[in-house]
Amino acid sequence: MFSTAIEFVTGRYLLAVYGLRWWDYSEYPLNVDGLVSLPTALIFGMGCCAAVYLAAPMLLRVFRGLPHAVLPFLCALLMVLFALDFCASTLHPNTGQGVVVHSASQGEPQVIEPARIELLLHHFPN
């Protein structure tokens, strides 16, 4: 449920800031404004359960087997990788195919071209 709340808040943020939809679940049953839906929430939930109950115990066994002197370096490496990913995503946001925007004249979401998305993002007031 937490991942669905994050997805909903993120979708609202993207609509408010950029006026764009990066995803649309309007075709799915039990959706809320096309931003979240029950089937996708269940899939996210299963993924979270798999991460907690399958991946986390395996990673814990791996980390416990590492020498303690390696852990600070591993932590620093992961923080640097996160920072690099954050910077790259900020400088070059996702502008892939399938982004839709609501048209005031038509009322229905429309798929917009990546070139228009780039134009919108680069001319957005700072």
N, CA, C and O atoms as CSV, one atom per row, in Angstrom:
chain,resi,resn,atom,element,x,y,z
A,1,MET,N,N,0.817,-1.179,0.000
A,1,MET,CA,C,0.000,0.000,0.000
A,1,MET,C,C,0.870,1.255,0.000
A,1,MET,O,O,0.499,2.264,-0.600
A,2,PHE,N,N,2.023,1.201,0.667
A,2,PHE,CA,C,2.909,2.356,0.727
A,2,PHE,C,C,3.438,2.701,-0.668
A,2,PHE,O,O,3.520,3.876,-1.026
A,3,SER,N,N,3.800,1.678,-1.459
A,3,SER,CA,C,4.302,1.947,-2.809
A,3,SER,C,C,3.205,2.556,-3.688
A,3,SER,O,O,3.500,3.378,-4.555
A,4,THR,N,N,1.964,2.170,-3.480
A,4,THR,CA,C,0.849,2.752,-4.235
A,4,THR,C,C,0.650,4.213,-3.852
A,4,THR,O,O,0.380,5.052,-4.712
A,5,ALA,N,N,0.782,4.517,-2.572
A,5,ALA,CA,C,0.677,5.912,-2.129
A,5,ALA,C,C,1.790,6.755,-2.733
A,5,ALA,O,O,1.554,7.885,-3.160
A,6,ILE,N,N,3.002,6.209,-2.768
A,6,ILE,CA,C,4.126,6.929,-3.389
A,6,ILE,C,C,3.853,7.147,-4.870
A,6,ILE,O,O,4.103,8.232,-5.396
A,7,GLU,N,N,3.340,6.122,-5.547
A,7,GLU,CA,C,3.039,6.240,-6.976
A,7,GLU,C,C,1.973,7.311,-7.214
A,7,GLU,O,O,2.084,8.091,-8.160
A,8,PHE,N,N,0.948,7.356,-6.372
A,8,PHE,CA,C,-0.117,8.337,-6.530
A,8,PHE,C,C,0.409,9.755,-6.307
A,8,PHE,O,O,0.129,10.656,-7.098
A,9,VAL,N,N,1.170,9.951,-5.230
A,9,VAL,CA,C,1.726,11.280,-4.928
A,9,VAL,C,C,2.691,11.707,-6.034
A,9,VAL,O,O,2.690,12.869,-6.439
A,10,THR,N,N,3.503,10.793,-6.516
A,10,THR,CA,C,4.436,11.111,-7.603
A,10,THR,C,C,3.679,11.496,-8.856
A,10,THR,O,O,4.047,12.460,-9.528
A,11,GLY,N,N,2.622,10.758,-9.185
A,11,GLY,CA,C,1.819,11.088,-10.362
A,11,GLY,C,C,1.176,12.457,-10.246
A,11,GLY,O,O,1.144,13.213,-11.217
A,12,ARG,N,N,0.665,12.783,-9.065
A,12,ARG,CA,C,0.080,14.112,-8.837
A,12,ARG,C,C,1.148,15.201,-8.979
A,12,ARG,O,O,0.895,16.255,-9.563
A,13,TYR,N,N,2.336,14.939,-8.443
A,13,TYR,CA,C,3.441,15.901,-8.540
A,13,TYR,C,C,3.807,16.153,-10.001
A,13,TYR,O,O,3.951,17.304,-10.412
A,14,LEU,N,N,3.957,15.100,-10.776
A,14,LEU,CA,C,4.325,15.252,-12.190
A,14,LEU,C,C,3.247,16.009,-12.957
A,14,LEU,O,O,3.559,16.802,-13.845
A,15,LEU,N,N,1.983,15.768,-12.621
A,15,LEU,CA,C,0.901,16.514,-13.258
A,15,LEU,C,C,0.942,17.989,-12.867
A,15,LEU,O,O,0.752,18.865,-13.710
A,16,ALA,N,N,1.190,18.258,-11.591
A,16,ALA,CA,C,1.191,19.643,-11.106
A,16,ALA,C,C,2.388,20.424,-11.634
A,16,ALA,O,O,2.247,21.579,-12.035
A,17,VAL,N,N,3.558,19.804,-11.636
A,17,VAL,CA,C,4.782,20.521,-12.009
A,17,VAL,C,C,4.958,20.598,-13.516
A,17,VAL,O,O,5.254,21.667,-14.051
A,18,TYR,N,N,4.778,19.475,-14.209
A,18,TYR,CA,C,5.041,19.431,-15.643
A,18,TYR,C,C,3.766,19.403,-16.492
A,18,TYR,O,O,3.825,19.635,-17.700
A,19,GLY,N,N,2.632,19.126,-15.880
A,19,GLY,CA,C,1.399,18.993,-16.633
A,19,GLY,C,C,1.393,17.753,-17.508
A,19,GLY,O,O,0.680,17.700,-18.510
A,20,LEU,N,N,2.183,16.756,-17.136
A,20,LEU,CA,C,2.327,15.537,-17.936
A,20,LEU,C,C,2.020,14.308,-17.098
A,20,LEU,O,O,2.151,14.315,-15.874
A,21,ARG,N,N,1.605,13.246,-17.791
A,21,ARG,CA,C,1.434,11.935,-17.161
A,21,ARG,C,C,2.516,11.013,-17.707
A,21,ARG,O,O,2.659,10.854,-18.919
A,22,TRP,N,N,3.270,10.411,-16.801
A,22,TRP,CA,C,4.285,9.460,-17.247
A,22,TRP,C,C,3.678,8.058,-17.374
A,22,TRP,O,O,4.278,7.189,-18.007
A,23,TRP,N,N,2.523,7.827,-16.794
A,23,TRP,CA,C,1.804,6.552,-16.922
A,23,TRP,C,C,0.313,6.830,-16.817
A,23,TRP,O,O,-0.106,7.870,-16.308
A,24,ASP,N,N,-0.482,5.883,-17.309
A,24,ASP,CA,C,-1.929,6.049,-17.276
A,24,ASP,C,C,-2.575,4.681,-17.124
A,24,ASP,O,O,-2.485,3.846,-18.023
A,25,TYR,N,N,-3.223,4.448,-15.992
A,25,TYR,CA,C,-3.913,3.195,-15.707
A,25,TYR,C,C,-5.417,3.322,-15.909
A,25,TYR,O,O,-6.184,2.554,-15.328
A,26,SER,N,N,-5.845,4.271,-16.716
A,26,SER,CA,C,-7.284,4.492,-16.920
A,26,SER,C,C,-7.993,3.263,-17.469
A,26,SER,O,O,-9.183,3.079,-17.212
A,27,GLU,N,N,-7.309,2.435,-18.203
A,27,GLU,CA,C,-7.901,1.238,-18.797
A,27,GLU,C,C,-8.025,0.084,-17.795
A,27,GLU,O,O,-8.710,-0.902,-18.069
A,28,TYR,N,N,-7.369,0.202,-16.641
A,28,TYR,CA,C,-7.389,-0.867,-15.650
A,28,TYR,C,C,-8.600,-0.706,-14.727
A,28,TYR,O,O,-9.056,0.413,-14.487
A,29,PRO,N,N,-9.120,-1.823,-14.210
A,29,PRO,CA,C,-10.253,-1.709,-13.280
A,29,PRO,C,C,-9.805,-1.123,-11.941
A,29,PRO,O,O,-8.643,-1.242,-11.551
A,30,LEU,N,N,-10.749,-0.491,-11.249
A,30,LEU,CA,C,-10.528,0.064,-9.919
A,30,LEU,C,C,-9.338,1.015,-9.873
A,30,LEU,O,O,-8.480,0.911,-8.996
A,31,ASN,N,N,-9.295,1.949,-10.834
A,31,ASN,CA,C,-8.206,2.928,-10.852
A,31,ASN,C,C,-8.663,4.231,-10.214
A,31,ASN,O,O,-9.859,4.515,-10.147
A,32,VAL,N,N,-7.704,5.016,-9.748
A,32,VAL,CA,C,-7.980,6.338,-9.179
A,32,VAL,C,C,-7.288,7.364,-10.073
A,32,VAL,O,O,-6.062,7.482,-10.068
A,33,ASP,N,N,-8.081,8.096,-10.829
A,33,ASP,CA,C,-7.589,9.127,-11.751
A,33,ASP,C,C,-6.554,8.595,-12.744
A,33,ASP,O,O,-5.781,9.377,-13.297
A,34,GLY,N,N,-6.526,7.302,-12.977
A,34,GLY,CA,C,-5.558,6.717,-13.901
A,34,GLY,C,C,-4.145,6.691,-13.354
A,34,GLY,O,O,-3.224,6.272,-14.056
A,35,LEU,N,N,-3.947,7.128,-12.112
A,35,LEU,CA,C,-2.610,7.182,-11.526
A,35,LEU,C,C,-2.243,5.905,-10.780
A,35,LEU,O,O,-1.074,5.523,-10.738
A,36,VAL,N,N,-3.224,5.253,-10.199
A,36,VAL,CA,C,-3.011,3.971,-9.518
A,36,VAL,C,C,-4.206,3.073,-9.814
A,36,VAL,O,O,-5.287,3.557,-10.152
A,37,SER,N,N,-4.009,1.782,-9.685
A,37,SER,CA,C,-5.109,0.839,-9.869
A,37,SER,C,C,-4.863,-0.385,-8.996
A,37,SER,O,O,-3.732,-0.651,-8.588
A,38,LEU,N,N,-5.908,-1.112,-8.720
A,38,LEU,CA,C,-5.785,-2.287,-7.860
A,38,LEU,C,C,-4.853,-3.350,-8.466
A,38,LEU,O,O,-3.986,-3.855,-7.753
A,39,PRO,N,N,-4.999,-3.711,-9.763
A,39,PRO,CA,C,-4.088,-4.739,-10.295
A,39,PRO,C,C,-2.613,-4.336,-10.204
A,39,PRO,O,O,-1.770,-5.161,-9.852
A,40,THR,N,N,-2.298,-3.088,-10.516
A,40,THR,CA,C,-0.892,-2.677,-10.445
A,40,THR,C,C,-0.433,-2.579,-8.989
A,40,THR,O,O,0.730,-2.850,-8.691
A,41,ALA,N,N,-1.334,-2.193,-8.080
A,41,ALA,CA,C,-0.974,-2.136,-6.660
A,41,ALA,C,C,-0.641,-3.537,-6.147
A,41,ALA,O,O,0.288,-3.708,-5.357
A,42,LEU,N,N,-1.395,-4.532,-6.595
A,42,LEU,CA,C,-1.117,-5.906,-6.177
A,42,LEU,C,C,0.233,-6.392,-6.718
A,42,LEU,O,O,0.966,-7.102,-6.030
A,43,ILE,N,N,0.545,-6.005,-7.945
A,43,ILE,CA,C,1.847,-6.392,-8.523
A,43,ILE,C,C,2.985,-5.726,-7.753
A,43,ILE,O,O,3.975,-6.377,-7.420
A,44,PHE,N,N,2.843,-4.417,-7.469
A,44,PHE,CA,C,3.856,-3.739,-6.660
A,44,PHE,C,C,3.980,-4.400,-5.291
A,44,PHE,O,O,5.087,-4.582,-4.786
A,45,GLY,N,N,2.851,-4.759,-4.694
A,45,GLY,CA,C,2.864,-5.412,-3.383
A,45,GLY,C,C,3.607,-6.740,-3.411
A,45,GLY,O,O,4.376,-7.045,-2.500
A,46,MET,N,N,3.377,-7.532,-4.460
A,46,MET,CA,C,4.098,-8.807,-4.582
A,46,MET,C,C,5.591,-8.564,-4.762
A,46,MET,O,O,6.416,-9.298,-4.218
A,47,GLY,N,N,5.933,-7.534,-5.524
A,47,GLY,CA,C,7.352,-7.193,-5.703
A,47,GLY,C,C,7.999,-6.772,-4.394
A,47,GLY,O,O,9.134,-7.154,-4.108
A,48,CYS,N,N,7.282,-5.987,-3.598
A,48,CYS,CA,C,7.805,-5.571,-2.287
A,48,CYS,C,C,7.980,-6.769,-1.364
A,48,CYS,O,O,8.982,-6.870,-0.657
A,49,CYS,N,N,7.006,-7.676,-1.370
A,49,CYS,CA,C,7.121,-8.886,-0.548
A,49,CYS,C,C,8.307,-9.732,-0.981
A,49,CYS,O,O,9.030,-10.267,-0.140
A,50,ALA,N,N,8.511,-9.856,-2.277
A,50,ALA,CA,C,9.667,-10.609,-2.781
A,50,ALA,C,C,10.971,-9.952,-2.333
A,50,ALA,O,O,11.920,-10.644,-1.964
A,51,ALA,N,N,11.021,-8.623,-2.362
A,51,ALA,CA,C,12.227,-7.921,-1.922
A,51,ALA,C,C,12.494,-8.167,-0.445
A,51,ALA,O,O,13.633,-8.417,-0.051
A,52,VAL,N,N,11.443,-8.097,0.379
A,52,VAL,CA,C,11.610,-8.231,1.830
A,52,VAL,C,C,11.895,-9.678,2.226
A,52,VAL,O,O,12.778,-9.929,3.047
A,53,TYR,N,N,11.160,-10.630,1.656
A,53,TYR,CA,C,11.257,-12.008,2.114
A,53,TYR,C,C,12.227,-12.879,1.324
A,53,TYR,O,O,12.613,-13.945,1.805
A,54,LEU,N,N,12.631,-12.461,0.132
A,54,LEU,CA,C,13.565,-13.266,-0.664
A,54,LEU,C,C,14.912,-12.577,-0.842
A,54,LEU,O,O,15.952,-13.132,-0.487
A,55,ALA,N,N,14.890,-11.363,-1.395
A,55,ALA,CA,C,16.148,-10.685,-1.718
A,55,ALA,C,C,16.877,-10.203,-0.466
A,55,ALA,O,O,18.094,-10.367,-0.370
A,56,ALA,N,N,16.166,-9.615,0.492
A,56,ALA,CA,C,16.819,-9.075,1.684
A,56,ALA,C,C,17.557,-10.141,2.491
A,56,ALA,O,O,18.698,-9.900,2.885
A,57,PRO,N,N,16.962,-11.314,2.760
A,57,PRO,CA,C,17.719,-12.337,3.498
A,57,PRO,C,C,18.961,-12.817,2.754
A,57,PRO,O,O,19.987,-13.102,3.370
A,58,MET,N,N,18.866,-12.907,1.424
A,58,MET,CA,C,20.044,-13.329,0.659
A,58,MET,C,C,21.151,-12.279,0.748
A,58,MET,O,O,22.317,-12.618,0.951
A,59,LEU,N,N,20.784,-11.007,0.597
A,59,LEU,CA,C,21.775,-9.938,0.703
A,59,LEU,C,C,22.364,-9.865,2.107
A,59,LEU,O,O,23.555,-9.596,2.267
A,60,LEU,N,N,21.547,-10.100,3.113
A,60,LEU,CA,C,22.033,-10.094,4.488
A,60,LEU,C,C,23.096,-11.168,4.693
A,60,LEU,O,O,24.115,-10.915,5.335
A,61,ARG,N,N,22.866,-12.364,4.154
A,61,ARG,CA,C,23.873,-13.429,4.253
A,61,ARG,C,C,25.168,-13.025,3.551
A,61,ARG,O,O,26.259,-13.297,4.052
A,62,VAL,N,N,25.048,-12.372,2.385
A,62,VAL,CA,C,26.241,-11.929,1.652
A,62,VAL,C,C,26.994,-10.876,2.464
A,62,VAL,O,O,28.212,-10.966,2.616
A,63,PHE,N,N,26.276,-9.877,2.986
A,63,PHE,CA,C,26.920,-8.805,3.732
A,63,PHE,C,C,27.554,-9.309,5.024
A,63,PHE,O,O,28.621,-8.837,5.417
A,64,ARG,N,N,26.911,-10.256,5.680
A,64,ARG,CA,C,27.490,-10.819,6.915
A,64,ARG,C,C,28.768,-11.597,6.635
A,64,ARG,O,O,29.606,-11.746,7.524
A,65,GLY,N,N,28.928,-12.093,5.419
A,65,GLY,CA,C,30.134,-12.833,5.056
A,65,GLY,C,C,31.301,-11.938,4.672
A,65,GLY,O,O,32.427,-12.418,4.538
A,66,LEU,N,N,31.052,-10.650,4.493
A,66,LEU,CA,C,32.132,-9.727,4.123
A,66,LEU,C,C,32.927,-9.303,5.350
A,66,LEU,O,O,32.378,-9.202,6.447
A,67,PRO,N,N,34.223,-9.056,5.165
A,67,PRO,CA,C,35.020,-8.526,6.279
A,67,PRO,C,C,34.502,-7.142,6.690
A,67,PRO,O,O,34.067,-6.364,5.841
A,68,HIS,N,N,34.549,-6.842,7.971
A,68,HIS,CA,C,34.027,-5.570,8.476
A,68,HIS,C,C,34.753,-4.374,7.878
A,68,HIS,O,O,34.163,-3.300,7.755
A,69,ALA,N,N,36.014,-4.532,7.506
A,69,ALA,CA,C,36.778,-3.418,6.935
A,69,ALA,C,C,36.260,-3.019,5.552
A,69,ALA,O,O,36.480,-1.890,5.114
A,70,VAL,N,N,35.580,-3.929,4.867
A,70,VAL,CA,C,35.073,-3.666,3.515
A,70,VAL,C,C,33.760,-2.879,3.550
A,70,VAL,O,O,33.454,-2.151,2.606
A,71,LEU,N,N,32.995,-3.015,4.607
A,71,LEU,CA,C,31.658,-2.429,4.669
A,71,LEU,C,C,31.630,-0.898,4.505
A,71,LEU,O,O,30.775,-0.403,3.770
A,72,PRO,N,N,32.517,-0.124,5.149
A,72,PRO,CA,C,32.486,1.328,4.916
A,72,PRO,C,C,32.750,1.702,3.456
A,72,PRO,O,O,32.139,2.635,2.934
A,73,PHE,N,N,33.654,0.982,2.801
A,73,PHE,CA,C,33.943,1.254,1.388
A,73,PHE,C,C,32.755,0.896,0.504
A,73,PHE,O,O,32.435,1.619,-0.439
A,74,LEU,N,N,32.108,-0.215,0.810
A,74,LEU,CA,C,30.921,-0.613,0.058
A,74,LEU,C,C,29.809,0.408,0.242
A,74,LEU,O,O,29.127,0.767,-0.718
A,75,CYS,N,N,29.624,0.873,1.460
A,75,CYS,CA,C,28.605,1.880,1.746
A,75,CYS,C,C,28.906,3.174,0.975
A,75,CYS,O,O,28.009,3.762,0.371
A,76,ALA,N,N,30.158,3.608,0.999
A,76,ALA,CA,C,30.550,4.827,0.278
A,76,ALA,C,C,30.337,4.657,-1.226
A,76,ALA,O,O,29.872,5.581,-1.893
A,77,LEU,N,N,30.673,3.488,-1.759
A,77,LEU,CA,C,30.482,3.223,-3.188
A,77,LEU,C,C,29.004,3.302,-3.561
A,77,LEU,O,O,28.650,3.898,-4.579
A,78,LEU,N,N,28.147,2.707,-2.746
A,78,LEU,CA,C,26.710,2.745,-3.027
A,78,LEU,C,C,26.163,4.166,-2.939
A,78,LEU,O,O,25.290,4.539,-3.722
A,79,MET,N,N,26.663,4.960,-1.998
A,79,MET,CA,C,26.220,6.356,-1.888
A,79,MET,C,C,26.657,7.159,-3.107
A,79,MET,O,O,25.898,7.991,-3.603
A,80,VAL,N,N,27.868,6.919,-3.593
A,80,VAL,CA,C,28.351,7.624,-4.790
A,80,VAL,C,C,27.521,7.223,-6.008
A,80,VAL,O,O,27.145,8.077,-6.811
A,81,LEU,N,N,27.237,5.941,-6.146
A,81,LEU,CA,C,26.411,5.484,-7.271
A,81,LEU,C,C,25.015,6.101,-7.211
A,81,LEU,O,O,24.473,6.502,-8.240
A,82,PHE,N,N,24.431,6.180,-6.019
A,82,PHE,CA,C,23.123,6.814,-5.860
A,82,PHE,C,C,23.188,8.285,-6.261
A,82,PHE,O,O,22.317,8.775,-6.980
A,83,ALA,N,N,24.218,8.988,-5.795
A,83,ALA,CA,C,24.362,10.412,-6.116
A,83,ALA,C,C,24.529,10.617,-7.615
A,83,ALA,O,O,23.936,11.536,-8.179
A,84,LEU,N,N,25.324,9.779,-8.269
A,84,LEU,CA,C,25.501,9.883,-9.717
A,84,LEU,C,C,24.196,9.635,-10.463
A,84,LEU,O,O,23.877,10.343,-11.418
A,85,ASP,N,N,23.453,8.640,-10.032
A,85,ASP,CA,C,22.166,8.344,-10.657
A,85,ASP,C,C,21.198,9.497,-10.459
A,85,ASP,O,O,20.480,9.870,-11.387
A,86,PHE,N,N,21.171,10.066,-9.261
A,86,PHE,CA,C,20.295,11.196,-8.976
A,86,PHE,C,C,20.646,12.387,-9.875
A,86,PHE,O,O,19.760,13.016,-10.453
A,87,CYS,N,N,21.935,12.690,-9.988
A,87,CYS,CA,C,22.371,13.814,-10.828
A,87,CYS,C,C,22.031,13.567,-12.296
A,87,CYS,O,O,21.532,14.463,-12.977
A,88,ALA,N,N,22.295,12.369,-12.782
A,88,ALA,CA,C,21.995,12.053,-14.183
A,88,ALA,C,C,20.501,12.144,-14.450
A,88,ALA,O,O,20.091,12.649,-15.495
A,89,SER,N,N,19.678,11.663,-13.518
A,89,SER,CA,C,18.227,11.720,-13.692
A,89,SER,C,C,17.712,13.155,-13.627
A,89,SER,O,O,16.742,13.500,-14.302
A,90,THR,N,N,18.353,13.982,-12.824
A,90,THR,CA,C,17.947,15.374,-12.721
A,90,THR,C,C,18.314,16.147,-13.986
A,90,THR,O,O,17.522,16.946,-14.487
A,91,LEU,N,N,19.516,15.902,-14.495
A,91,LEU,CA,C,19.973,16.602,-15.698
A,91,LEU,C,C,19.286,16.101,-16.961
A,91,LEU,O,O,19.063,16.872,-17.895
A,92,HIS,N,N,18.951,14.826,-16.995
A,92,HIS,CA,C,18.333,14.212,-18.169
A,92,HIS,C,C,17.109,13.410,-17.736
A,92,HIS,O,O,17.165,12.182,-17.683
A,93,PRO,N,N,15.993,14.095,-17.424
A,93,PRO,CA,C,14.806,13.363,-16.955
A,93,PRO,C,C,14.243,12.445,-18.031
A,93,PRO,O,O,14.462,12.649,-19.224
A,94,ASN,N,N,13.524,11.442,-17.587
A,94,ASN,CA,C,12.906,10.495,-18.504
A,94,ASN,C,C,11.914,11.219,-19.407
A,94,ASN,O,O,10.960,11.832,-18.930
A,95,THR,N,N,12.145,11.143,-20.694
A,95,THR,CA,C,11.229,11.753,-21.665
A,95,THR,C,C,10.854,10.733,-22.729
A,95,THR,O,O,10.708,11.070,-23.904
A,96,GLY,N,N,10.700,9.492,-22.307
A,96,GLY,CA,C,10.435,8.406,-23.246
A,96,GLY,C,C,9.056,8.446,-23.869
A,96,GLY,O,O,8.236,9.309,-23.557
A,97,GLN,N,N,8.821,7.502,-24.750
A,97,GLN,CA,C,7.547,7.374,-25.439
A,97,GLN,C,C,6.433,7.085,-24.445
A,97,GLN,O,O,6.677,6.551,-23.363
A,98,GLY,N,N,5.223,7.436,-24.815
A,98,GLY,CA,C,4.065,7.066,-24.037
A,98,GLY,C,C,3.654,8.064,-22.980
A,98,GLY,O,O,2.700,7.814,-22.242
A,99,VAL,N,N,4.341,9.185,-22.882
A,99,VAL,CA,C,3.936,10.192,-21.919
A,99,VAL,C,C,2.706,10.887,-22.464
A,99,VAL,O,O,2.657,11.250,-23.639
A,100,VAL,N,N,1.711,11.073,-21.609
A,100,VAL,CA,C,0.465,11.676,-22.064
A,100,VAL,C,C,0.202,12.965,-21.309
A,100,VAL,O,O,0.692,13.157,-20.197
A,101,VAL,N,N,-0.572,13.841,-21.919
A,101,VAL,CA,C,-0.935,15.112,-21.302
A,101,VAL,C,C,-2.422,15.336,-21.545
A,101,VAL,O,O,-2.944,14.983,-22.603
A,102,HIS,N,N,-3.107,15.926,-20.560
A,102,HIS,CA,C,-4.521,16.241,-20.745
A,102,HIS,C,C,-4.650,17.513,-21.570
A,102,HIS,O,O,-4.027,18.529,-21.260
A,103,SER,N,N,-5.438,17.454,-22.593
A,103,SER,CA,C,-5.704,18.617,-23.424
A,103,SER,C,C,-6.989,19.264,-22.937
A,103,SER,O,O,-8.015,18.598,-22.800
A,104,ALA,N,N,-6.932,20.564,-22.675
A,104,ALA,CA,C,-8.121,21.263,-22.185
A,104,ALA,C,C,-9.251,21.226,-23.208
A,104,ALA,O,O,-10.426,21.207,-22.842
A,105,SER,N,N,-8.893,21.214,-24.489
A,105,SER,CA,C,-9.922,21.251,-25.530
A,105,SER,C,C,-10.581,19.887,-25.741
A,105,SER,O,O,-11.750,19.823,-26.120
A,106,GLN,N,N,-9.850,18.801,-25.502
A,106,GLN,CA,C,-10.386,17.478,-25.792
A,106,GLN,C,C,-10.771,16.697,-24.541
A,106,GLN,O,O,-11.616,15.805,-24.620
A,107,GLY,N,N,-10.178,17.003,-23.390
A,107,GLY,CA,C,-10.528,16.327,-22.151
A,107,GLY,C,C,-9.945,14.933,-22.006
A,107,GLY,O,O,-9.946,14.394,-20.899
A,108,GLU,N,N,-9.457,14.339,-23.053
A,108,GLU,CA,C,-8.868,13.002,-23.006
A,108,GLU,C,C,-7.342,13.110,-23.005
A,108,GLU,O,O,-6.787,14.038,-23.593
A,109,PRO,N,N,-6.656,12.157,-22.343
A,109,PRO,CA,C,-5.199,12.184,-22.393
A,109,PRO,C,C,-4.712,11.973,-23.828
A,109,PRO,O,O,-5.287,11.188,-24.582
A,110,GLN,N,N,-3.665,12.673,-24.185
A,110,GLN,CA,C,-3.062,12.515,-25.510
A,110,GLN,C,C,-1.597,12.142,-25.343
A,110,GLN,O,O,-0.905,12.690,-24.485
A,111,VAL,N,N,-1.124,11.210,-26.165
A,111,VAL,CA,C,0.299,10.877,-26.169
A,111,VAL,C,C,1.016,12.025,-26.855
A,111,VAL,O,O,0.594,12.490,-27.914
A,112,ILE,N,N,2.114,12.482,-26.239
A,112,ILE,CA,C,2.866,13.564,-26.859
A,112,ILE,C,C,4.250,13.063,-27.242
A,112,ILE,O,O,4.763,12.114,-26.650
A,113,GLU,N,N,4.828,13.684,-28.202
A,113,GLU,CA,C,6.116,13.268,-28.739
A,113,GLU,C,C,7.249,13.632,-27.780
A,113,GLU,O,O,7.153,14.638,-27.076
A,114,PRO,N,N,8.329,12.827,-27.738
A,114,PRO,CA,C,9.462,13.132,-26.863
A,114,PRO,C,C,10.069,14.512,-27.125
A,114,PRO,O,O,10.546,15.157,-26.191
A,115,ALA,N,N,10.060,14.969,-28.368
A,115,ALA,CA,C,10.632,16.286,-28.665
A,115,ALA,C,C,9.848,17.376,-27.937
A,115,ALA,O,O,10.443,18.339,-27.451
A,116,ARG,N,N,8.545,17.245,-27.855
A,116,ARG,CA,C,7.727,18.236,-27.146
A,116,ARG,C,C,7.988,18.167,-25.645
A,116,ARG,O,O,7.999,19.194,-24.966
A,117,ILE,N,N,8.196,16.963,-25.131
A,117,ILE,CA,C,8.493,16.812,-23.712
A,117,ILE,C,C,9.806,17.520,-23.388
A,117,ILE,O,O,9.891,18.255,-22.404
A,118,GLU,N,N,10.828,17.299,-24.214
A,118,GLU,CA,C,12.113,17.982,-24.019
A,118,GLU,C,C,11.905,19.486,-23.999
A,118,GLU,O,O,12.454,20.180,-23.144
A,119,LEU,N,N,11.112,19.995,-24.941
A,119,LEU,CA,C,10.848,21.422,-25.022
A,119,LEU,C,C,10.163,21.918,-23.750
A,119,LEU,O,O,10.535,22.963,-23.216
A,120,LEU,N,N,9.172,21.183,-23.263
A,120,LEU,CA,C,8.474,21.565,-22.037
A,120,LEU,C,C,9.413,21.559,-20.835
A,120,LEU,O,O,9.382,22.482,-20.021
A,121,LEU,N,N,10.242,20.535,-20.719
A,121,LEU,CA,C,11.123,20.420,-19.564
A,121,LEU,C,C,12.207,21.488,-19.568
A,121,LEU,O,O,12.542,22.031,-18.516
A,122,HIS,N,N,12.754,21.793,-20.728
A,122,HIS,CA,C,13.853,22.768,-20.787
A,122,HIS,C,C,13.369,24.207,-20.683
A,122,HIS,O,O,14.163,25.095,-20.374
A,123,HIS,N,N,12.104,24.457,-20.931
A,123,HIS,CA,C,11.586,25.808,-20.820
A,123,HIS,C,C,10.727,26.003,-19.583
A,123,HIS,O,O,10.046,27.018,-19.437
A,124,PHE,N,N,10.768,25.013,-18.692
A,124,PHE,CA,C,10.011,25.116,-17.442
A,124,PHE,C,C,10.724,26.105,-16.536
A,124,PHE,O,O,11.943,26.029,-16.383
A,125,PRO,N,N,9.987,27.036,-15.930
A,125,PRO,CA,C,10.649,28.043,-15.073
A,125,PRO,C,C,11.369,27.390,-13.902
A,125,PRO,O,O,10.852,26.450,-13.298
A,126,ASN,N,N,12.545,27.880,-13.584
A,126,ASN,CA,C,13.334,27.325,-12.471
A,126,ASN,C,C,12.840,27.796,-11.147
A,126,ASN,O,O,13.394,27.423,-10.113
